[in-house]
């Protein structure tokens, strides 16, 4: 499987394994099977979070997904895959909804290390910014809130705590999630420790939603990622399953995400099905599976990108992994861009 840069000093497979359904829609046996299958295919990283599983998130299940990963690690698998996890923030169900702080960081890391059964977390991410985020359909009426000086002091305090954890050996690198270009600029500036802008806590990645149906990152965020060597870890690269076509014509597969969450977290709208249909027709015209088209398209972007491929079951994962090393024709990429221009942001 192809690898792409992860920040300035590391690499990651073009597909990383997503885990957010493990412990909810996906049982532990199947989850462990997915891990073995992904590694065999060349996947080098998995992504998880203390908040998982989801659909829905429940206080009593917070941490269960990390525990499932840890049970697999304990079977002698510690060196087979690298692990990224996330610190939940204000308003979440972890830590009674408390924000991320310099005091919470070491405590939350220790809890994740215990569940994951590892000595070091390879990539530690903030699940969302303390100041809030316009992700998850909040961009339609987004208004920044909070005092700039207080926000920057909070971020600086967190950078200091992250640097101490890196020095202590509990984490190797830092990344963000659901961040903005302005936010990334501040993290990069605050973490800079030399003339090149490098530092131990310099963010190596940003984990935001990105797919054929959701290209919000294509402008300012793209420029930041290219020039600052920040890697996109794209979540929902299949638009939460919509891009597969499985919900077309009123279909509602049993056990699917939409059967549990009808609105798909705000993704399902009157525009989604017809626009998805256009992409499905394009894939058919080019003789390519729509899942493989959606995943391979990410490797045509001007920034380094790894797709977080999560699957309810091992069979779905096996199908998605066939997209590895696939190269799309310039004609197909141009057609995708034309569809996006005519049908932007369907949700």
Secondary structure, DSSP 8 states (H G I E B T S, - for coil): --EEEETTTEEEESEEEE-TTBTTTB-HHHHHHHHHHHHHHT--EEE--TT---SS--GGGTTHHHHHHHHHIIIIITTTSEEEEEE--TTSSGGGG----HHHHHHHHHHHHHHHT-S-BSEEEESS-TT--STTTTGGG----S-HHHHHHHHHHHHHHHHHHHHHTSBS-EEEES--HHHHHHHHHHH--STTS--TT---EEE-B-BTTB-GGGTHHHHHHHHHT-EEEEBSTTGGGGGGTTTGGG---TTSHHHH-TTGGGT--TTHHHHHHHHHHHHHHTT--HHHHHHHHGGGSSS-EEEEE--SSHHHHHHHHTTTT----HHHHHHHHHHHHHS----
